[in-house]
Amino acid sequence: MSPDLWSLYSLMLKSRLFEEATAKLWQEGLISGEMHLGTGEEAIIAGVVSHLKDGDAMALDHRGTAAMLMRGIDPVPLLREFLGHKDGLCGGIGGHMHLFSKEHLAASSGIVGSEGPTAAGFALAAQCLRPGAIAVAFFGDGAMNQGMLMESMNLASVWKLPVLFVCKDDGWGITTKSESSTGGDLNERARGLGVQAVDIDGCDVLKMWESAGMAIEGIRSGQGPIFLHARCVHFEGHFLGFQPIRIVRDPFKEMPKVAIGLTKSILRLDGASLRERITGLKNVMASVITTLRDPRRDPSNDPITRVRVTLQSDPAKLKELEDQMEKDINNVLTTVLGEVPS
């Protein structure tokens, strides 16, 4: 079977436009708390979810919005959930990190690594009640340092549970480079537990689709769990409002806020020594400089852009699709808010 690039792009674009609209609502103060977007992960999610069938389950992390949308969950109650409405997907008490849909066998959690036990439970139920069904666990690379995820992979290996473990590796743990907090190779770590591992460019939806399809086919046939290590970027950093990215995007607006605070801290008579304060200043500036060279700023790492370049061979069809998607998202906003925000 060949991939339908138009369908994959539709899934990815729907997710991107919805999350961009969500970001705007957050910036306007209509959504409280932190907001973790999956922008940059769309190819990974689309490549996997497009292979799922009725009876398959998903265990999601704190960036579960894209998978929920692509699996067919209505965006209206999803957005109402973010806004804290009682008629939201989870009664307005789950927010964007704790989303559940019994109908779709989908559950998300803000607890890092909890996707492992959840997926193992889904998979055990499938093994007993729905032969041929599978469970998918989506998580970040930081979750690979959590014991419960490792234990779940070990259990899945021993019991040959039908689980697809998908690591969305952006190379960062909030503000810490993964290489400074994670030992060894993640693929070898999975293989050490008896789980087949596959390394993929998570920004390439066709490669993701092909690799996920082969993995899922094997899992359905009883071969046991598989680990997909998909590398990607998070264009907004760990969460919306990530300061180094804000500084790079709008230095004249953002740098004074940082500079004033740093200047005051350096000139204080009490507190840390001058050497410690200068060291802190160097660390802040190093973070900003690193962000200037960060792959999050490289358009070639945007999975949406990559696909769009290919589809521009049929500009009329592309425009029609994109116009329809924008219209659909505006309709969601109108339904939820009564009007589309300016």
C-alpha positions as CSV (number, residue, x, y, z in Angstrom):
1,M,0.0,0.0,0.0
2,S,1.3,3.4,-0.9
3,P,0.9,6.5,1.3
4,D,-1.6,9.2,0.5
5,L,0.5,12.3,1.0
6,W,-2.6,14.6,0.7
7,S,-4.4,12.7,3.5
8,L,-1.2,12.9,5.7
9,Y,-0.9,16.6,5.0
10,S,-4.5,17.1,5.9
11,L,-4.0,15.5,9.3
12,M,-0.8,17.5,9.9
13,L,-2.3,20.8,8.8
14,K,-5.4,20.3,10.9
15,S,-3.3,19.8,14.0
16,R,-1.0,22.7,13.2
17,L,-3.8,25.2,12.6
18,F,-5.7,24.1,15.7
19,E,-2.6,24.4,17.9
20,E,-1.8,27.8,16.4
21,A,-5.3,28.9,17.3
22,T,-4.9,27.5,20.7
23,A,-1.6,29.4,21.1
24,K,-3.4,32.6,20.3
25,L,-6.0,32.0,22.9
26,W,-3.4,31.2,25.5
27,Q,-1.5,34.4,24.6
28,E,-4.7,36.4,25.1
29,G,-5.1,34.9,28.6
30,L,-8.1,32.7,27.8
31,I,-6.3,29.5,28.7
32,S,-4.6,29.3,32.1
33,G,-1.4,27.5,33.1
34,E,1.3,26.2,30.9
35,M,0.6,25.2,27.4
36,H,2.7,22.4,25.7
37,L,2.2,22.3,21.9
38,G,3.1,19.5,19.5
39,T,4.1,21.8,16.7
40,G,7.0,20.0,15.0
41,E,5.7,16.5,15.9
42,E,3.0,16.3,13.3
43,A,4.8,14.0,10.9
44,I,5.4,11.5,13.8
45,I,1.8,11.5,14.9
46,A,0.3,11.4,11.4
47,G,2.7,8.6,10.3
48,V,1.6,6.4,13.2
49,V,-2.1,7.3,13.7
50,S,-3.0,6.9,10.0
51,H,-2.3,3.1,10.5
52,L,-4.6,2.7,13.5
53,K,-7.9,0.9,13.4
54,D,-11.0,0.6,15.6
55,G,-10.0,-1.1,18.9
56,D,-6.4,0.3,18.9
57,A,-5.5,2.4,21.9
58,M,-3.2,5.4,22.5
59,A,-1.3,6.4,25.6
60,L,-0.3,10.0,25.3
61,D,2.0,12.5,27.0
62,H,1.4,16.2,27.9
63,R,1.4,17.0,24.1
64,G,-1.6,14.8,23.3
65,T,-3.6,17.3,21.2
66,A,-2.3,16.3,17.8
67,A,-2.9,12.6,18.3
68,M,-6.4,13.3,19.7
69,L,-7.3,15.4,16.7
70,M,-5.9,13.0,14.1
71,R,-7.6,10.1,15.8
72,G,-10.9,11.8,15.1
73,I,-11.8,13.4,18.4
74,D,-14.1,16.4,18.0
75,P,-12.0,19.6,18.3
76,V,-14.9,21.6,19.8
77,P,-15.1,19.7,23.2
78,L,-11.3,19.5,23.0
79,L,-10.9,23.3,22.9
80,R,-13.6,23.8,25.5
81,E,-11.6,21.5,27.8
82,F,-8.6,23.8,27.4
83,L,-10.7,26.8,28.3
84,G,-12.0,25.0,31.4
85,H,-15.6,24.7,30.3
86,K,-17.9,22.1,32.0
87,D,-18.9,20.8,28.6
88,G,-15.2,20.2,27.7
89,L,-13.9,16.7,26.8
90,C,-13.2,15.9,30.4
91,G,-15.6,18.3,32.1
92,G,-13.1,21.2,32.1
93,I,-10.9,19.7,34.8
94,G,-8.2,18.0,32.7
95,G,-6.8,20.9,30.8
96,H,-4.6,20.1,27.8
97,M,-2.3,17.6,29.7
98,H,-4.9,15.2,31.0
99,L,-7.2,14.2,28.2
100,F,-9.3,11.1,28.0
101,S,-11.7,9.6,25.5
102,K,-13.1,6.2,26.3
103,E,-14.7,6.0,22.9
104,H,-11.3,6.3,21.2
105,L,-9.4,4.3,23.8
106,A,-7.2,7.4,24.3
107,A,-5.6,8.7,27.5
108,S,-3.0,11.3,28.2
109,S,-1.1,12.3,31.3
110,G,1.3,15.0,32.4
111,I,3.3,12.5,34.4
112,V,6.5,11.8,32.4
113,G,6.9,8.2,31.5
114,S,3.3,7.2,32.5
115,E,2.6,6.4,28.9
116,G,4.5,3.1,29.3
117,P,2.3,1.5,32.0
118,T,-0.9,2.9,30.3
119,A,0.1,1.4,26.9
120,A,1.1,-1.9,28.5
121,G,-2.4,-2.0,30.2
122,F,-4.1,-1.2,26.9
123,A,-2.0,-3.8,25.1
124,L,-2.7,-6.6,27.7
125,A,-6.5,-5.9,27.4
126,A,-6.1,-6.1,23.6
127,Q,-4.2,-9.3,23.8
128,C,-7.0,-10.9,25.9
129,L,-10.1,-9.2,24.5
130,R,-9.3,-7.8,21.0
131,P,-6.7,-10.0,19.2
132,G,-5.0,-8.1,16.4
133,A,-5.5,-4.7,18.2
134,I,-2.5,-2.8,19.4
135,A,-1.6,0.1,21.8
136,V,0.7,3.0,21.0
137,A,2.7,5.0,23.6
138,F,3.8,8.5,22.6
139,F,6.5,10.1,24.8
140,G,9.5,12.3,24.8
141,D,13.1,11.3,25.1
142,G,13.2,12.4,28.8
143,A,10.7,9.7,29.6
144,M,13.3,7.1,28.6
145,N,15.0,8.0,32.0
146,Q,11.9,7.1,33.9
147,G,11.8,3.6,35.6
148,M,8.2,2.9,34.9
149,L,8.7,3.3,31.2
150,M,11.6,0.9,31.2
151,E,9.7,-1.6,33.3
152,S,6.8,-1.4,30.9
153,M,9.1,-2.0,27.9
154,N,10.5,-5.0,29.8
155,L,7.1,-6.4,30.6
156,A,5.9,-5.9,27.0
157,S,9.0,-7.7,25.8
158,V,8.5,-10.7,28.2
159,W,4.8,-11.0,27.5
160,K,5.1,-10.1,23.8
161,L,2.5,-7.4,24.3
162,P,1.2,-5.6,21.2
163,V,2.8,-2.2,21.9
164,L,4.4,0.4,19.7
165,F,6.6,2.6,21.8
166,V,7.2,5.9,20.0
167,C,9.9,8.3,21.3
168,K,9.5,11.8,20.0
169,D,13.1,13.0,20.6
170,D,13.8,16.7,20.2
171,G,17.1,16.6,22.0
172,W,15.9,18.7,24.9
173,G,14.6,18.2,28.4
174,I,12.9,21.6,29.0
175,T,16.1,23.7,29.0
176,T,18.6,20.9,29.4
177,K,20.3,19.3,26.4
178,S,19.4,15.6,26.4
179,E,23.0,14.6,25.8
180,S,24.0,16.0,29.2
181,S,21.3,14.1,31.1
182,T,20.9,10.8,29.2
183,G,23.6,8.1,29.1
184,G,24.1,5.7,26.3
185,D,22.0,5.2,23.2
186,L,18.2,5.0,23.4
187,N,17.9,2.4,20.7
188,E,20.5,0.1,22.4
189,R,18.6,0.7,25.7
190,A,15.4,-0.7,24.1
191,R,17.2,-3.5,22.4
192,G,18.7,-4.4,25.8
193,L,15.2,-5.1,27.0
194,G,14.5,-7.3,24.0
195,V,12.5,-4.7,22.1
196,Q,13.3,-4.2,18.4
197,A,14.4,-0.6,17.8
198,V,14.1,1.6,14.6
199,D,15.7,5.0,14.2
200,I,13.7,7.5,12.0
201,D,13.8,11.1,10.8
202,G,10.6,12.3,12.6
203,C,10.4,15.3,10.3
204,D,9.7,13.2,7.2
205,V,6.1,12.0,7.2
206,L,6.7,9.5,4.4
207,K,9.5,7.8,6.3
208,M,7.4,7.8,9.5
209,W,4.4,6.3,7.6
210,E,6.5,3.5,6.1
211,S,8.4,2.7,9.3
212,A,5.3,2.8,11.5
213,G,3.3,0.7,9.0
214,M,5.9,-2.0,9.0
215,A,6.2,-1.9,12.8
216,I,2.4,-2.1,13.4
217,E,2.0,-4.9,10.9
218,G,4.6,-6.9,12.8
219,I,3.1,-6.1,16.2
220,R,-0.4,-7.2,15.0
221,S,1.0,-10.5,13.8
222,G,2.3,-11.3,17.3
223,Q,6.0,-10.3,17.0
224,G,5.9,-8.3,20.2
225,P,6.7,-4.6,21.0
226,I,8.7,-2.3,18.8
227,F,10.5,1.0,19.7
228,L,10.5,3.8,17.1
229,H,13.0,6.5,17.9
230,A,11.8,9.5,15.9
231,R,13.9,12.7,16.0
232,C,12.0,16.0,15.7
233,V,12.0,19.6,16.9
234,H,9.6,21.6,19.1
235,F,9.3,25.1,17.5
236,E,8.0,26.7,20.7
237,G,10.5,25.0,23.0
238,H,9.2,23.1,26.0
239,F,6.1,25.3,26.4
240,L,4.6,28.5,25.0
241,G,6.4,31.5,26.3
242,F,9.8,29.7,26.3
243,Q,12.0,32.8,27.0
244,P,15.1,32.1,24.9
245,I,12.9,31.6,21.8
246,R,11.0,34.8,22.6
247,I,14.3,36.7,22.9
248,V,15.5,35.5,19.5
249,R,12.2,36.2,17.8
250,D,11.8,39.8,19.2
251,P,15.1,40.9,20.9
252,F,14.2,44.6,21.1
253,K,11.1,43.8,23.1
254,E,12.3,40.9,25.2
255,M,16.0,41.6,26.0
256,P,15.3,44.7,28.1
257,K,13.1,42.6,30.5
258,V,16.0,40.2,31.0
259,A,18.8,42.8,31.0
260,I,17.1,44.9,33.7
261,G,16.6,42.0,36.0
262,L,20.2,40.8,35.5
263,T,21.6,44.2,36.0
264,K,19.8,44.6,39.3
265,S,20.9,41.2,40.5
266,I,24.6,42.0,39.6
267,L,24.5,45.4,41.4
268,R,22.9,44.1,44.6
269,L,25.1,44.5,47.7
270,D,24.0,41.3,49.3
271,G,23.5,37.8,47.9
272,A,25.9,35.7,45.8
273,S,29.5,36.7,45.1
274,L,30.3,38.7,42.0
275,R,31.9,35.7,40.4
276,E,28.7,33.6,40.9
277,R,26.6,36.4,39.4
278,I,28.8,36.7,36.3
279,T,28.7,33.0,35.9
280,G,24.9,33.2,36.0
281,L,24.9,36.0,33.4
282,K,27.2,33.9,31.1
283,N,24.8,30.9,31.4
284,V,21.8,33.1,30.3
285,M,23.7,34.5,27.4
286,A,24.9,31.1,26.4
287,S,21.3,29.9,26.3
288,V,20.3,32.7,24.0
289,I,23.3,32.2,21.7
290,T,22.5,28.4,21.6
291,T,18.9,29.2,20.6
292,L,20.2,31.4,17.7
293,R,21.8,28.3,16.3
294,D,19.0,26.0,17.4
295,P,17.4,23.6,14.8
296,R,14.1,24.9,16.1
297,R,14.7,28.0,14.0
298,D,15.5,26.0,10.7
299,P,12.4,25.9,8.4
300,S,13.8,22.7,6.8
301,N,13.0,20.9,10.1
302,D,9.3,21.8,9.8
303,P,7.4,18.7,8.7
304,I,4.6,20.8,7.4
305,T,6.9,22.8,5.1
306,R,8.6,19.7,3.8
307,V,5.3,18.2,2.7
308,R,4.0,21.4,1.3
309,V,6.9,21.8,-1.0
310,T,6.0,18.5,-2.7
311,L,2.3,19.2,-2.9
312,Q,2.9,22.6,-4.6
313,S,3.0,20.7,-7.9
314,D,-0.8,21.0,-7.7
315,P,-1.3,24.5,-6.4
316,A,-5.0,24.7,-7.0
317,K,-5.7,21.5,-5.0
318,L,-3.3,22.7,-2.3
319,K,-5.0,26.0,-2.0
320,E,-8.5,24.4,-1.8
321,L,-7.3,22.1,0.9
322,E,-5.7,24.8,3.0
323,D,-8.6,27.1,2.6
324,Q,-11.0,24.4,3.8
325,M,-8.8,23.6,6.8
326,E,-8.7,27.2,7.8
327,K,-12.4,27.5,7.4
328,D,-12.9,24.4,9.6
329,I,-10.7,25.7,12.4
330,N,-12.5,29.1,12.2
331,N,-15.8,27.3,12.5
332,V,-14.5,25.5,15.7
333,L,-13.5,28.9,17.2
334,T,-16.9,30.4,16.3
335,T,-18.7,27.5,17.9
336,V,-16.7,27.6,21.1
337,L,-16.2,31.4,21.4
338,G,-19.2,32.8,19.5
339,E,-16.8,34.6,17.1
340,V,-13.3,34.2,15.7
341,P,-10.7,36.2,17.6
342,S,-9.2,39.0,15.7
